[in-house]
Amino acid sequence: MIRFASFALAAACAAMSLPAAAQFAKSEDAIKYRQSALFVMGQHFGRLGAMANGRVPYDAAAAAANAEVVADMAKLPWAGFGAGTEGGKAKPEVWKEAAKFKDHQDKVIAETGKLVVAAKAGNIDALKAQFGATGASCKACHDSFRNQ
């Protein structure tokens, strides 16, 4: 029994240490994963934008909930950009300029974290200001690394 438990623990550790890209059987799986994560993120970001731009009434609780989803989703798509996952809407520069892409990734994650703080402040002006900064970080990444 101890031998089996040791083997199971070793197997679990080995599996967790595999590169993130190994979780995708095909490059199409990685593309679908990252596009799905970014789609969900965009849907919730759009809800915040509707409030920030006055198209829907401001709701502090909904703003906070949507901002949390945006921030959580902002952490996910990057695993889908591993080696061998080229394609989709991503430009080849994602893989050629990996350090620059990583900088954009870090900026998006940081700005979405600030978005949560602003949304939880319960102040539409704070939400508007951070919505703009967060949107700018998304746009900068899209401008450099996404085919339209």
Accessible surface in RSA format (square Angstrom, percent):
REM  Atomic radii and reference values for relative SASA: ProtOr
REM  Chains: A
REM  Algorithm: Lee & Richards
REM  Probe-radius: 1.40
REM  Slices: 20
REM RES _ NUM      All-atoms   Total-Side   Main-Chain    Non-polar    All polar
REM                ABS   REL    ABS   REL    ABS   REL    ABS   REL    ABS   REL
RES MET A   1   187.93  97.3 143.04  94.7  44.89 106.9 123.07 104.6  64.86  85.9
RES ILE A   2   147.13  83.7 144.04 107.3   3.09   7.4 145.49 104.8   1.65   4.5
RES ARG A   3   208.84  87.7 200.27 102.1   8.57  20.4  78.07 106.7 130.76  79.3
RES PHE A   4   135.25  67.7 129.58  80.3   5.66  14.7 133.97  81.2   1.28   3.7
RES ALA A   5    55.20  50.8  46.93  72.4   8.28  18.8  51.43  72.4   3.77  10.0
RES SER A   6    64.28  54.3  54.50  72.7   9.78  22.5  36.19  77.1  28.10  39.4
RES PHE A   7   140.99  70.5 135.74  84.1   5.25  13.7 140.71  85.3   0.28   0.8
RES ALA A   8    43.23  39.7  34.95  53.9   8.28  18.8  39.25  55.3   3.98  10.5
RES LEU A   9   120.68  67.2 116.31  83.2   4.37  11.0 120.03  84.3   0.65   1.7
RES ALA A  10    60.66  55.8  48.91  75.5  11.75  26.7  56.24  79.2   4.43  11.7
RES ALA A  11    47.66  43.8  35.91  55.4  11.75  26.7  43.33  61.0   4.33  11.5
RES ALA A  12    49.80  45.8  41.17  63.5   8.62  19.6  49.19  69.3   0.61   1.6
RES CYS A  13    64.33  48.7  59.22  66.1   5.11  12.0  26.13  66.2  38.20  41.2
RES ALA A  14    58.59  53.9  50.30  77.6   8.29  18.9  56.90  80.1   1.69   4.5
RES ALA A  15    62.38  57.4  47.35  73.1  15.03  34.2  50.55  71.2  11.83  31.3
RES MET A  16   155.44  80.5 123.05  81.4  32.38  77.1  93.41  79.4  62.03  82.2
RES SER A  17    89.46  75.6  55.15  73.6  34.30  79.0  48.77 103.9  40.69  57.0
RES LEU A  18   109.39  60.9  94.80  67.8  14.59  36.7  95.62  67.2  13.77  37.1
RES PRO A  19    93.42  68.1  79.18  72.2  14.25  51.8  90.93  75.1   2.50  15.5
RES ALA A  20    52.80  48.6  36.83  56.8  15.97  36.3  44.71  63.0   8.09  21.4
RES ALA A  21    29.11  26.8  20.96  32.3   8.16  18.6  21.13  29.8   7.99  21.2
RES ALA A  22    59.39  54.6  23.18  35.8  36.21  82.4  35.02  49.3  24.36  64.5
RES GLN A  23   113.53  63.5  72.79  53.2  40.74  97.0  38.77  82.5  74.76  56.7
RES PHE A  24    30.15  15.1  14.65   9.1  15.50  40.3  15.56   9.4  14.59  41.8
RES ALA A  25    98.21  90.3  52.49  81.0  45.72 104.0  64.92  91.4  33.29  88.2
RES LYS A  26   124.51  60.7 115.69  71.0   8.81  21.0  68.45  61.6  56.05  59.7
RES SER A  27    36.81  31.1  26.11  34.8  10.70  24.6  10.05  21.4  26.76  37.5
RES GLU A  28   107.49  61.7 102.80  77.8   4.69  11.2  58.51 113.2  48.98  40.0
RES ASP A  29    51.79  36.3  46.43  46.2   5.36  12.7  15.99  37.6  35.80  35.7
RES ALA A  30     0.00   0.0   0.00   0.0   0.00   0.0   0.00   0.0   0.00   0.0
RES ILE A  31    25.95  14.8  25.95  19.3   0.00   0.0  25.95  18.7   0.00   0.0
RES LYS A  32   147.77  72.1 145.22  89.1   2.55   6.1  90.57  81.5  57.20  60.9
RES TYR A  33    73.16  34.2  65.75  37.4   7.41  19.3  59.42  44.7  13.74  16.9
RES ARG A  34     4.72   2.0   4.72   2.4   0.00   0.0   0.94   1.3   3.78   2.3
RES GLN A  35    68.02  38.0  62.02  45.3   6.00  14.3  30.42  64.8  37.60  28.5
RES SER A  36    55.65  47.0  48.92  65.3   6.73  15.5  36.10  76.9  19.55  27.4
RES ALA A  37     5.26   4.8   2.60   4.0   2.66   6.0   4.78   6.7   0.47   1.3
RES LEU A  38    59.99  33.4  51.96  37.2   8.03  20.2  52.38  36.8   7.61  20.5
RES PHE A  39   130.23  65.2 120.88  74.9   9.35  24.3 129.23  78.4   1.00   2.9
RES VAL A  40    56.03  36.9  55.52  50.3   0.51   1.2  56.03  48.7   0.00   0.0
RES MET A  41    11.49   5.9  11.49   7.6   0.00   0.0  10.26   8.7   1.23   1.6
RES GLY A  42    39.05  48.2   0.00   N/A  39.05  48.2  30.00  82.3   9.06  20.3
RES GLN A  43    85.55  47.8  79.61  58.2   5.94  14.1  13.82  29.4  71.73  54.4
RES HIS A  44    33.84  18.5  33.84  23.5   0.00   0.0  16.89  17.4  16.95  19.7
RES PHE A  45    30.66  15.3  30.66  19.0   0.00   0.0  30.66  18.6   0.00   0.0
RES GLY A  46    35.57  43.9   0.00   N/A  35.57  43.9  32.33  88.7   3.24   7.3
RES ARG A  47   123.10  51.7 117.60  59.9   5.50  13.1  38.81  53.0  84.28  51.1
RES LEU A  48     0.00   0.0   0.00   0.0   0.00   0.0   0.00   0.0   0.00   0.0
RES GLY A  49     2.75   3.4   0.00   N/A   2.75   3.4   2.75   7.6   0.00   0.0
RES ALA A  50    13.57  12.5  13.57  20.9   0.00   0.0  13.57  19.1   0.00   0.0
RES MET A  51    12.41   6.4   9.03   6.0   3.38   8.0   9.03   7.7   3.38   4.5
RES ALA A  52     8.25   7.6   2.37   3.7   5.88  13.4   2.37   3.3   5.88  15.6
RES ASN A  53    94.83  65.4  63.13  61.0  31.70  76.3  20.32  48.9  74.51  72.0
RES GLY A  54    61.96  76.4   0.00   N/A  61.96  76.4  30.20  82.9  31.75  71.1
RES ARG A  55   159.11  66.8 123.79  63.1  35.32  84.1  71.52  97.7  87.59  53.1
RES VAL A  56    65.07  42.8  60.27  54.6   4.80  11.6  62.84  54.6   2.23   6.0
RES PRO A  57   119.49  87.1 102.11  93.1  17.38  63.2 113.86  94.0   5.63  35.0
RES TYR A  58    72.57  33.9  42.75  24.3  29.82  77.6  42.67  32.1  29.90  36.9
RES ASP A  59    71.43  50.0  66.31  66.0   5.12  12.1  22.86  53.8  48.57  48.4
RES ALA A  60    42.33  38.9  35.51  54.8   6.82  15.5  35.71  50.3   6.62  17.5
RES ALA A  61    78.00  71.7  62.33  96.2  15.67  35.7  71.51 100.7   6.50  17.2
RES ALA A  62    33.51  30.8  26.37  40.7   7.14  16.2  32.89  46.3   0.62   1.7
RES ALA A  63     0.00   0.0   0.00   0.0   0.00   0.0   0.00   0.0   0.00   0.0
RES ALA A  64    18.58  17.1  18.58  28.7   0.00   0.0  18.58  26.2   0.00   0.0
RES ALA A  65    55.22  50.8  49.22  76.0   6.00  13.7  53.32  75.1   1.90   5.0
RES ASN A  66    14.43   9.9  13.73  13.3   0.70   1.7   0.95   2.3  13.47  13.0
RES ALA A  67     0.00   0.0   0.00   0.0   0.00   0.0   0.00   0.0   0.00   0.0
RES GLU A  68    67.91  39.0  66.71  50.5   1.20   2.9  20.58  39.8  47.32  38.6
RES VAL A  69    47.43  31.2  46.20  41.8   1.23   3.0  47.43  41.2   0.00   0.0
RES VAL A  70     0.02   0.0   0.02   0.0   0.00   0.0   0.02   0.0   0.00   0.0
RES ALA A  71     9.58   8.8   9.40  14.5   0.18   0.4   9.40  13.2   0.18   0.5
RES ASP A  72    82.16  57.5  78.77  78.4   3.39   8.0  22.64  53.3  59.52  59.4
RES MET A  73    31.56  16.3  31.56  20.9   0.00   0.0  12.51  10.6  19.05  25.2
RES ALA A  74     0.02   0.0   0.00   0.0   0.02   0.0   0.02   0.0   0.00   0.0
RES LYS A  75   122.02  59.5 102.64  63.0  19.37  46.1  60.29  54.3  61.72  65.7
RES LEU A  76    75.97  42.3  73.80  52.8   2.16   5.4  74.97  52.7   0.99   2.7
RES PRO A  77     0.02   0.0   0.02   0.0   0.00   0.0   0.02   0.0   0.00   0.0
RES TRP A  78    33.57  13.5  22.22  10.8  11.35  26.6  22.59  12.0  10.98  17.8
RES ALA A  79    31.61  29.1  19.01  29.3  12.60  28.7  27.05  38.1   4.56  12.1
RES GLY A  80     0.00   0.0   0.00   N/A   0.00   0.0   0.00   0.0   0.00   0.0
RES PHE A  81    28.55  14.3  16.65  10.3  11.90  31.0  17.40  10.5  11.15  31.9
RES GLY A  82    20.17  24.9   0.00   N/A  20.17  24.9  20.00  54.9   0.17   0.4
RES ALA A  83    91.48  84.1  69.60 107.4  21.88  49.8  71.24 100.3  20.24  53.6
RES GLY A  84    51.88  64.0   0.00   N/A  51.88  64.0  33.65  92.3  18.23  40.8
RES THR A  85     5.81   4.1   5.81   5.9   0.00   0.0   5.81   7.8   0.00   0.0
RES GLU A  86    88.59  50.9  74.82  56.6  13.76  32.8  42.80  82.8  45.79  37.4
RES GLY A  87    29.69  36.6   0.00   N/A  29.69  36.6  27.34  75.0   2.35   5.3
RES GLY A  88    46.26  57.0   0.00   N/A  46.26  57.0  16.11  44.2  30.15  67.5
RES LYS A  89   108.01  52.7 105.61  64.8   2.40   5.7  64.51  58.1  43.49  46.3
RES ALA A  90    13.72  12.6   2.73   4.2  10.99  25.0   5.61   7.9   8.12  21.5
RES LYS A  91    54.91  26.8  54.91  33.7   0.00   0.0  20.80  18.7  34.11  36.3
RES PRO A  92    72.94  53.2  69.75  63.6   3.19  11.6  72.15  59.6   0.79   4.9
RES GLU A  93    58.27  33.5  58.27  44.1   0.00   0.0  13.83  26.7  44.44  36.3
RES VAL A  94     4.54   3.0   2.08   1.9   2.46   5.9   2.08   1.8   2.46   6.7
RES TRP A  95    52.76  21.2  29.36  14.2  23.41  55.0  32.33  17.2  20.44  33.2
RES LYS A  96   158.78  77.5 121.36  74.5  37.42  89.1  84.20  75.8  74.58  79.4
RES GLU A  97    69.83  40.1  62.20  47.1   7.63  18.2  33.05  63.9  36.78  30.0
RES ALA A  98    61.54  56.6  54.76  84.5   6.78  15.4  55.36  78.0   6.18  16.4
RES ALA A  99    78.69  72.4  67.72 104.5  10.97  25.0  74.45 104.8   4.24  11.2
RES LYS A 100    96.18  46.9  91.63  56.2   4.55  10.8  55.00  49.5  41.18  43.9
RES PHE A 101    16.46   8.2  16.46  10.2   0.00   0.0  16.46  10.0   0.00   0.0
RES LYS A 102   100.46  49.0 100.12  61.4   0.34   0.8  75.87  68.3  24.60  26.2
RES ASP A 103    94.16  66.0  87.27  86.9   6.89  16.3  25.83  60.8  68.33  68.1
RES HIS A 104    31.58  17.3  29.68  20.6   1.90   4.9  20.46  21.1  11.12  12.9
RES GLN A 105    27.23  15.2  27.23  19.9   0.00   0.0   0.00   0.0  27.23  20.7
RES ASP A 106    63.42  44.4  57.37  57.1   6.04  14.3  29.48  69.4  33.94  33.8
RES LYS A 107   105.91  51.7 101.58  62.3   4.34  10.3  63.64  57.3  42.27  45.0
RES VAL A 108     5.44   3.6   5.44   4.9   0.00   0.0   5.44   4.7   0.00   0.0
RES ILE A 109    50.78  28.9  47.45  35.4   3.32   8.0  47.45  34.2   3.32   9.0
RES ALA A 110    49.62  45.6  36.17  55.8  13.44  30.6  46.90  66.0   2.72   7.2
RES GLU A 111     7.47   4.3   7.47   5.7   0.00   0.0   0.53   1.0   6.94   5.7
RES THR A 112     0.62   0.4   0.62   0.6   0.00   0.0   0.00   0.0   0.62   0.9
RES GLY A 113    32.38  39.9   0.00   N/A  32.38  39.9  29.63  81.3   2.75   6.2
RES LYS A 114   106.80  52.1 102.10  62.6   4.70  11.2  64.28  57.9  42.52  45.3
RES LEU A 115     0.00   0.0   0.00   0.0   0.00   0.0   0.00   0.0   0.00   0.0
RES VAL A 116    22.32  14.7  22.32  20.2   0.00   0.0  22.32  19.4   0.00   0.0
RES VAL A 117   109.40  72.0 104.62  94.7   4.78  11.5 107.95  93.8   1.44   3.9
RES ALA A 118    11.94  11.0   7.70  11.9   4.24   9.7  11.71  16.5   0.23   0.6
RES ALA A 119     0.66   0.6   0.00   0.0   0.66   1.5   0.07   0.1   0.59   1.6
RES LYS A 120   121.36  59.2  90.24  55.4  31.12  74.1  53.39  48.1  67.98  72.4
RES ALA A 121    68.26  62.8  29.38  45.3  38.88  88.4  41.01  57.7  27.25  72.2
RES GLY A 122    40.10  49.5   0.00   N/A  40.10  49.5  13.84  38.0  26.26  58.8
RES ASN A 123    71.39  49.2  66.23  64.0   5.16  12.4  15.77  38.0  55.62  53.8
RES ILE A 124    48.03  27.3  46.02  34.3   2.01   4.9  46.02  33.1   2.01   5.5
RES ASP A 125    94.59  66.3  88.76  88.3   5.82  13.8  28.94  68.1  65.65  65.5
RES ALA A 126    34.77  32.0  23.46  36.2  11.31  25.7  32.49  45.8   2.28   6.0
RES LEU A 127     0.21   0.1   0.21   0.1   0.00   0.0   0.21   0.1   0.00   0.0
RES LYS A 128    99.01  48.3  89.62  55.0   9.39  22.4  40.56  36.5  58.45  62.3
RES ALA A 129    75.13  69.1  52.36  80.8  22.77  51.8  65.60  92.4   9.53  25.3
RES GLN A 130    25.27  14.1  24.14  17.6   1.13   2.7   5.06  10.8  20.22  15.3
RES PHE A 131    34.49  17.3  34.49  21.4   0.00   0.0  34.49  20.9   0.00   0.0
RES GLY A 132    41.66  51.4   0.00   N/A  41.66  51.4  34.99  96.0   6.67  14.9
RES ALA A 133    43.42  39.9  30.75  47.5  12.67  28.8  38.50  54.2   4.92  13.0
RES THR A 134     0.04   0.0   0.04   0.0   0.00   0.0   0.04   0.1   0.00   0.0
RES GLY A 135    19.76  24.4   0.00   N/A  19.76  24.4  15.58  42.8   4.18   9.4
RES ALA A 136    60.75  55.9  49.65  76.6  11.10  25.3  55.12  77.6   5.63  14.9
RES SER A 137     5.83   4.9   0.16   0.2   5.67  13.1   4.65   9.9   1.19   1.7
RES CYS A 138    25.97  19.6  24.14  26.9   1.84   4.3  17.52  44.4   8.46   9.1
RES LYS A 139   127.32  62.1 122.86  75.4   4.46  10.6  99.40  89.5  27.92  29.7
RES ALA A 140    41.80  38.4  34.47  53.2   7.33  16.7  40.70  57.3   1.10   2.9
RES CYS A 141    10.05   7.6   9.81  10.9   0.23   0.5   2.00   5.1   8.04   8.7
RES HIS A 142    68.04  37.2  67.74  47.1   0.30   0.8  42.42  43.7  25.62  29.8
RES ASP A 143    76.32  53.5  57.23  57.0  19.10  45.2  29.30  69.0  47.03  46.9
RES SER A 144    31.51  26.6  17.81  23.8  13.70  31.6   9.95  21.2  21.56  30.2
RES PHE A 145     5.91   3.0   3.57   2.2   2.34   6.1   3.57   2.2   2.34   6.7
RES ARG A 146    74.35  31.2  72.63  37.0   1.72   4.1  15.24  20.8  59.11  35.8
RES ASN A 147    66.72  46.0  64.02  61.9   2.70   6.5  23.77  57.2  42.96  41.5
RES GLN A 148   169.91  95.0 102.72  75.1  67.19 160.0  86.74 184.6  83.17  63.1
END  Absolute sums over single chains surface
CHAIN  1 A     8621.1       6991.9       1629.2       5626.0       2995.1
END  Absolute sums over all chains
TOTAL          8621.1       6991.9       1629.2       5626.0       2995.1
